[in-house]
Amino acid sequence: QVQLVESGGGSVQPGGSLRLSCAASGFIFSTYAMSWYRQTPGKERELVAVISSAGSSTKYADSVKGRFTISRDNAKKTMYLQMNSLKPEDTAVYYCKGAWAQTVYWGQGTQVTVSS
């Protein structure tokens, strides 16, 4: 059974930090490119960051460059998103996604709220 389970979301003040995790099971994690997306009500899901299967290549949305860091531990089958200098506009549900060829898996999402 394939599962992607996000954790680490919560409420934080502007300027604060959070670390999201995405734990994978049921598929060969190390062969999948992994990514983080986020979505707010009424808007399309947007790509935040992506990391290659081996972790050697990363890419970020312009809005999070220099503040967020994506990483993965293939031995632990887990992906991370370190979010620093959070802004109110980072408030969203964050989803992890795994992709290999035409196979795509999504997690259920975790809420991040940035507010004073």
Backbone as CSV, one residue per row, in Angstrom:
resi,resn,N_x,N_y,N_z,CA_x,CA_y,CA_z,C_x,C_y,C_z
1,GLN,0.848,-1.196,0.000,0.000,0.000,0.000,0.882,1.245,0.000
2,VAL,0.677,2.096,-1.002,1.464,3.308,-1.116,0.956,4.368,-0.145
3,GLN,1.883,4.970,0.572,1.522,6.063,1.459,2.578,7.153,1.428
4,LEU,2.119,8.395,1.427,2.953,9.564,1.664,2.276,10.325,2.796
5,VAL,2.972,10.469,3.905,2.379,11.079,5.081,3.184,12.307,5.476
6,GLU,2.552,13.474,5.358,3.204,14.721,5.745,2.991,14.981,7.234
7,SER,3.962,15.653,7.829,3.861,16.074,9.223,4.715,17.320,9.415
8,GLY,4.533,17.969,10.562,5.352,19.127,10.898,4.681,20.465,10.682
9,GLY,3.480,20.452,10.125,2.778,21.709,9.942,2.310,22.283,11.265
10,GLY,1.823,23.512,11.212,1.335,24.157,12.425,1.231,25.643,12.232
11,SER,1.107,26.348,13.346,0.994,27.799,13.331,2.293,28.420,13.823
12,VAL,2.713,29.475,13.154,3.963,30.145,13.517,3.835,31.627,13.204
13,GLN,4.579,32.440,13.933,4.566,33.871,13.678,5.450,34.204,12.475
14,PRO,5.189,35.339,11.839,6.060,35.769,10.735,7.516,35.840,11.180
15,GLY,8.388,35.368,10.305,9.808,35.291,10.639,10.221,33.987,11.266
16,GLY,9.258,33.168,11.630,9.558,31.900,12.272,9.924,30.802,11.284
17,SER,10.120,29.606,11.839,10.543,28.459,11.030,9.692,27.233,11.325
18,LEU,9.585,26.383,10.333,8.963,25.079,10.484,9.725,24.088,9.614
19,ARG,9.688,22.833,9.996,10.281,21.779,9.178,9.216,20.730,8.885
20,LEU,8.876,20.591,7.618,7.919,19.583,7.204,8.641,18.286,6.855
21,SER,7.968,17.177,7.111,8.484,15.863,6.731,7.443,15.144,5.888
22,CYS,7.920,14.288,5.017,7.043,13.453,4.191,7.612,12.038,4.235
23,ALA,6.928,11.161,4.933,7.371,9.776,5.089,6.702,8.901,4.038
24,ALA,7.505,8.138,3.320,6.998,7.324,2.217,7.042,5.841,2.555
25,SER,6.098,5.118,1.998,6.086,3.659,2.117,5.325,3.066,0.939
26,GLY,5.628,1.801,0.637,4.883,1.098,-0.400,5.403,1.256,-1.811
27,PHE,6.501,1.987,-1.992,7.118,2.111,-3.305,8.617,2.369,-3.123
28,ILE,9.361,2.265,-4.225,10.817,2.416,-4.150,11.150,3.897,-4.129
29,PHE,11.204,4.440,-2.929,11.353,5.878,-2.715,12.563,6.449,-3.451
30,SER,13.661,5.719,-3.445,14.917,6.247,-3.977,14.910,6.427,-5.491
31,THR,13.907,5.915,-6.163,13.827,6.074,-7.620,12.908,7.226,-8.030
32,TYR,12.226,7.807,-7.051,11.239,8.835,-7.354,11.788,10.235,-7.119
33,ALA,11.552,11.130,-8.081,11.717,12.553,-7.813,10.609,12.962,-6.851
34,MET,10.947,13.796,-5.909,9.978,14.216,-4.887,9.831,15.731,-4.909
35,SER,8.667,16.172,-4.537,8.436,17.604,-4.545,7.432,18.011,-3.469
36,TRP,7.455,19.284,-3.167,6.478,19.909,-2.267,5.629,20.884,-3.085
37,TYR,4.339,20.831,-2.853,3.389,21.766,-3.431,2.633,22.417,-2.282
38,ARG,1.974,23.520,-2.596,1.085,24.135,-1.619,-0.144,24.682,-2.317
39,GLN,-1.195,24.813,-1.520,-2.475,25.267,-2.079,-3.241,26.063,-1.043
40,THR,-3.827,27.177,-1.492,-4.722,27.967,-0.668,-6.114,27.915,-1.293
41,PRO,-7.145,28.171,-0.494,-8.515,28.073,-1.008,-8.727,28.942,-2.243
42,GLY,-9.326,28.353,-3.270,-9.640,29.094,-4.478,-8.501,29.236,-5.459
43,LYS,-7.340,28.693,-5.107,-6.179,28.792,-5.994,-5.705,27.407,-6.407
44,GLU,-4.994,27.371,-7.517,-4.422,26.115,-7.969,-3.239,25.723,-7.092
45,ARG,-3.006,24.420,-7.031,-1.844,23.921,-6.305,-0.583,24.392,-7.033
46,GLU,0.382,24.918,-6.270,1.591,25.429,-6.896,2.828,24.690,-6.397
47,LEU,3.790,24.547,-7.306,5.036,23.889,-6.960,5.883,24.787,-6.068
48,VAL,6.378,24.223,-4.986,7.244,24.951,-4.064,8.705,24.586,-4.307
49,ALA,8.987,23.278,-4.337,10.361,22.819,-4.514,10.345,21.379,-4.994
50,VAL,11.400,20.999,-5.707,11.516,19.635,-6.208,12.948,19.162,-6.000
51,ILE,13.110,17.873,-5.745,14.424,17.282,-5.546,14.516,15.994,-6.354
52,SER,15.656,15.779,-6.967,15.843,14.588,-7.787,15.905,13.335,-6.922
53,SER,15.850,12.190,-7.566,15.778,10.924,-6.843,16.983,10.705,-5.922
54,ALA,18.157,11.116,-6.379,19.373,10.942,-5.568,19.633,12.124,-4.650
55,GLY,18.861,13.174,-4.825,19.041,14.367,-4.001,20.101,15.313,-4.500
56,SER,20.612,15.068,-5.694,21.712,15.877,-6.196,21.265,17.159,-6.878
57,SER,19.985,17.253,-7.186,19.476,18.423,-7.888,18.213,18.922,-7.209
58,THR,18.129,20.230,-7.035,16.944,20.840,-6.433,16.529,22.061,-7.246
59,LYS,15.261,22.404,-7.099,14.736,23.581,-7.778,13.651,24.178,-6.901
60,TYR,13.565,25.514,-6.911,12.620,26.208,-6.030,11.783,27.222,-6.787
61,ALA,10.585,27.449,-6.285,9.794,28.568,-6.762,10.499,29.858,-6.348
62,ASP,10.379,30.873,-7.194,11.039,32.142,-6.889,10.597,32.699,-5.532
63,SER,9.357,32.462,-5.166,8.801,33.035,-3.942,9.429,32.464,-2.664
64,VAL,10.119,31.309,-2.775,10.680,30.687,-1.571,12.196,30.558,-1.631
65,LYS,12.798,30.952,-2.751,14.259,30.836,-2.888,14.965,31.595,-1.777
66,GLY,15.965,30.943,-1.193,16.730,31.565,-0.123,16.102,31.423,1.245
67,ARG,14.852,30.964,1.308,14.174,30.786,2.609,13.854,29.322,2.903
68,PHE,13.542,28.556,1.858,13.170,27.150,2.026,14.285,26.256,1.493
69,THR,14.434,25.094,2.120,15.403,24.104,1.668,14.751,22.730,1.628
70,ILE,14.796,22.107,0.460,14.267,20.757,0.301,15.417,19.759,0.433
71,SER,15.150,18.633,1.072,16.164,17.593,1.212,15.467,16.242,1.339
72,ARG,16.251,15.190,1.269,15.682,13.849,1.398,16.720,12.911,2.008
73,ASP,16.204,11.886,2.650,17.035,10.823,3.206,16.483,9.515,2.644
74,ASN,17.134,8.982,1.633,16.598,7.779,0.977,16.647,6.560,1.893
75,ALA,17.581,6.537,2.815,17.643,5.411,3.753,16.429,5.410,4.685
76,LYS,15.946,6.596,5.020,14.776,6.725,5.887,13.486,6.873,5.092
77,LYS,13.599,6.922,3.758,12.411,7.092,2.904,11.614,8.325,3.322
78,THR,12.307,9.404,3.536,11.673,10.624,4.019,12.231,11.839,3.288
79,MET,11.334,12.767,2.989,11.704,14.040,2.389,11.374,15.146,3.387
80,TYR,12.114,16.246,3.295,11.937,17.345,4.235,11.790,18.672,3.499
81,LEU,11.195,19.616,4.194,11.181,21.001,3.720,11.445,21.889,4.925
82,GLN,12.625,22.464,4.981,12.958,23.425,6.028,12.503,24.794,5.558
83,MET,11.635,25.404,6.327,11.063,26.698,5.963,11.480,27.727,6.988
84,ASN,12.248,28.697,6.558,12.710,29.782,7.421,12.142,31.109,6.963
85,SER,12.215,32.102,7.820,11.736,33.458,7.493,10.335,33.411,6.902
86,LEU,9.467,32.692,7.565,8.119,32.492,7.034,7.341,33.800,6.984
87,LYS,6.506,33.897,5.955,5.685,35.082,5.721,4.212,34.666,5.734
88,PRO,3.323,35.612,5.995,1.887,35.280,5.970,1.464,34.657,4.638
89,GLU,2.084,35.070,3.556,1.713,34.516,2.248,2.179,33.075,2.044
90,ASP,2.941,32.542,2.980,3.304,31.127,2.932,2.198,30.242,3.513
91,THR,1.181,30.862,4.098,0.069,30.102,4.657,-0.614,29.281,3.568
92,ALA,-0.721,27.975,3.786,-1.296,27.076,2.785,-1.325,25.659,3.347
93,VAL,-1.982,24.785,2.620,-1.827,23.354,2.865,-0.670,22.877,1.987
94,TYR,0.281,22.214,2.612,1.466,21.743,1.908,1.337,20.244,1.645
95,TYR,1.605,19.869,0.396,1.487,18.485,-0.033,2.834,17.975,-0.537
96,CYS,3.110,16.718,-0.286,4.265,16.113,-0.923,3.801,15.229,-2.073
97,LYS,4.662,15.114,-3.056,4.359,14.370,-4.271,5.572,13.557,-4.681
98,GLY,5.319,12.333,-5.092,6.357,11.485,-5.640,6.037,11.168,-7.090
99,ALA,7.043,11.223,-7.968,6.802,10.983,-9.383,7.924,10.165,-9.993
100,TRP,7.530,9.163,-10.782,8.479,8.356,-11.556,7.772,7.900,-12.815
101,ALA,8.310,8.233,-13.939,7.678,7.976,-15.233,6.279,8.599,-15.186
102,GLN,5.240,7.784,-15.397,3.880,8.319,-15.386,3.161,8.032,-14.075
103,THR,3.903,7.557,-13.090,3.308,7.238,-11.795,3.484,8.418,-10.842
104,VAL,2.391,8.833,-10.241,2.409,9.971,-9.326,1.652,9.607,-8.054
105,TYR,2.255,9.935,-6.923,1.598,9.749,-5.629,1.551,11.079,-4.894
106,TRP,0.463,11.290,-4.155,0.281,12.509,-3.357,0.027,12.145,-1.901
107,GLY,0.496,13.014,-1.026,0.140,12.901,0.375,-1.174,13.611,0.637
108,GLN,-1.597,13.580,1.898,-2.903,14.144,2.260,-2.816,15.621,2.633
109,GLY,-1.606,16.121,2.824,-1.417,17.541,3.120,-1.266,17.850,4.598
110,THR,-0.572,18.934,4.881,-0.440,19.430,6.246,-0.571,20.952,6.210
111,GLN,-1.312,21.491,7.166,-1.605,22.929,7.170,-0.451,23.704,7.786
112,VAL,-0.055,24.775,7.118,0.915,25.733,7.650,0.223,27.095,7.700
113,THR,0.232,27.687,8.876,-0.391,28.998,9.062,0.638,29.957,9.642
114,VAL,0.855,31.063,8.946,1.810,32.081,9.385,1.013,33.344,9.710
115,SER,0.960,33.668,10.985,0.133,34.790,11.414,0.640,35.324,12.739
116,SER,0.484,36.630,12.899,0.840,37.233,14.176,-0.377,37.313,15.092
